[in-house]
């Protein structure tokens, strides 16, 4: 099965889904599209870059828009932490 792109806002839940998709031998992920969701697109993209580093994956990342098209953004830092990863920070050398 082929996934052209996975559209996601990696905090913890989407990071888990990415790990499953990227490690599933029957799937071929050709790209990851990051958007804002529970946190800003800057955080979701950084989280994705760190995650791909840990997975030793070279799937390209495409950065999307930082806010919804029709409503005001509502970030959930109080639930997911300021960066969507409950405060876990990838170091700069862990970013693809």
C-alpha positions as a Markdown table, in Angstrom:
| # | Residue | x | y | z |
|---|---|---|---|---|
| 1 | Unk | 0.0 | 0.0 | 0.0 |
| 2 | Unk | 1.2 | 3.5 | -0.8 |
| 3 | Unk | 0.6 | 6.7 | 1.2 |
| 4 | Unk | 1.5 | 9.7 | -0.9 |
| 5 | Unk | 1.6 | 12.0 | 2.2 |
| 6 | Unk | 0.6 | 11.8 | 5.8 |
| 7 | Unk | -1.0 | 15.1 | 7.0 |
| 8 | Unk | -0.4 | 15.5 | 10.7 |
| 9 | Unk | 0.3 | 17.8 | 13.7 |
| 10 | Unk | 2.9 | 15.7 | 15.6 |
| 11 | Unk | 2.4 | 15.9 | 19.2 |
| 12 | Unk | 2.5 | 12.6 | 21.0 |
| 13 | Unk | -0.5 | 10.9 | 19.3 |
| 14 | Unk | 0.5 | 11.8 | 15.7 |
| 15 | Unk | 4.1 | 10.9 | 16.5 |
| 16 | Unk | 2.9 | 7.4 | 17.5 |
| 17 | Unk | 0.9 | 7.1 | 14.3 |
| 18 | Unk | 4.0 | 8.1 | 12.3 |
| 19 | Unk | 6.1 | 5.5 | 14.0 |
| 20 | Unk | 3.6 | 2.8 | 13.2 |
| 21 | Unk | 3.2 | 4.0 | 9.5 |
| 22 | Unk | 6.9 | 4.3 | 8.9 |
| 23 | Unk | 7.7 | 1.0 | 10.5 |
| 24 | Unk | 4.9 | -1.0 | 8.7 |
| 25 | Unk | 6.6 | -2.9 | 5.9 |
| 26 | Unk | 3.4 | -2.9 | 3.8 |
| 27 | Unk | 3.2 | 0.9 | 3.7 |
| 28 | Unk | 5.4 | 3.2 | 1.7 |
| 29 | Unk | 5.2 | 6.8 | 3.0 |
| 30 | Unk | 6.4 | 9.3 | 0.4 |
| 31 | Unk | 6.1 | 12.5 | 2.4 |
| 32 | Unk | 4.9 | 14.0 | 5.7 |
| 33 | Unk | 2.9 | 17.2 | 5.7 |
| 34 | Unk | 3.0 | 19.1 | 9.0 |
| 35 | Unk | 0.3 | 21.6 | 10.0 |
| 36 | Unk | -0.6 | 23.4 | 13.2 |
| 37 | Unk | -3.0 | 21.6 | 15.5 |
| 38 | Unk | -2.5 | 21.4 | 19.3 |
| 39 | Unk | 0.6 | 23.5 | 18.8 |
| 40 | Unk | 2.1 | 25.7 | 16.1 |
| 41 | Unk | 3.4 | 24.4 | 12.8 |
| 42 | Unk | 6.9 | 25.4 | 14.0 |
| 43 | Unk | 6.6 | 22.9 | 16.9 |
| 44 | Unk | 5.0 | 20.1 | 14.9 |
| 45 | Unk | 7.6 | 20.4 | 12.2 |
| 46 | Unk | 10.5 | 20.3 | 14.7 |
| 47 | Unk | 8.9 | 17.3 | 16.4 |
| 48 | Unk | 8.6 | 15.5 | 13.0 |
| 49 | Unk | 12.3 | 16.3 | 12.2 |
| 50 | Unk | 13.4 | 14.9 | 15.5 |
| 51 | Unk | 11.2 | 11.8 | 15.2 |
| 52 | Unk | 12.6 | 11.1 | 11.7 |
| 53 | Unk | 16.1 | 11.4 | 13.0 |
| 54 | Unk | 15.4 | 8.8 | 15.7 |
| 55 | Unk | 13.8 | 6.5 | 13.1 |
| 56 | Unk | 16.7 | 7.1 | 10.7 |
| 57 | Unk | 14.1 | 8.0 | 8.0 |
| 58 | Unk | 14.6 | 10.2 | 5.0 |
| 59 | Unk | 11.0 | 10.8 | 4.2 |
| 60 | Unk | 10.6 | 14.4 | 3.1 |
| 61 | Unk | 8.7 | 16.9 | 5.3 |
| 62 | Unk | 6.5 | 19.5 | 3.8 |
| 63 | Unk | 5.5 | 22.4 | 6.1 |
| 64 | Unk | 1.9 | 23.5 | 5.9 |
| 65 | Unk | -0.1 | 26.5 | 7.1 |
| 66 | Unk | 0.1 | 27.7 | 10.7 |
| 67 | Unk | -3.6 | 28.2 | 11.3 |
| 68 | Unk | -6.9 | 26.8 | 10.2 |
| 69 | Unk | -8.4 | 28.2 | 7.1 |
| 70 | Unk | -11.9 | 29.0 | 8.5 |
| 71 | Unk | -11.5 | 29.5 | 12.3 |
| 72 | Unk | -9.1 | 31.0 | 14.8 |
| 73 | Unk | -6.4 | 28.6 | 16.0 |
| 74 | Unk | -6.9 | 27.0 | 19.4 |
| 75 | Unk | -3.7 | 25.5 | 20.7 |
| 76 | Unk | -3.7 | 23.1 | 23.6 |
| 77 | Unk | -0.4 | 23.8 | 25.3 |
| 78 | Unk | -2.1 | 23.3 | 28.7 |
| 79 | Unk | -2.8 | 19.6 | 27.7 |
| 80 | Unk | 0.1 | 18.7 | 25.4 |
| 81 | Unk | 2.8 | 21.0 | 26.7 |
| 82 | Unk | 4.2 | 24.1 | 25.0 |
| 83 | Unk | 5.6 | 22.0 | 22.1 |
| 84 | Unk | 3.1 | 19.2 | 21.8 |
| 85 | Unk | 5.6 | 16.6 | 23.2 |
| 86 | Unk | 4.9 | 17.4 | 26.9 |
| 87 | Unk | 8.0 | 19.5 | 27.0 |
| 88 | Unk | 10.4 | 17.0 | 25.5 |
| 89 | Unk | 12.8 | 18.9 | 23.3 |
| 90 | Unk | 14.9 | 17.4 | 20.5 |
| 91 | Unk | 18.4 | 18.8 | 20.5 |
| 92 | Unk | 19.6 | 20.6 | 17.3 |
| 93 | Unk | 21.8 | 17.7 | 16.4 |
| 94 | Unk | 18.8 | 15.4 | 16.4 |
| 95 | Unk | 17.0 | 17.3 | 13.7 |
| 96 | Unk | 16.9 | 16.1 | 10.0 |
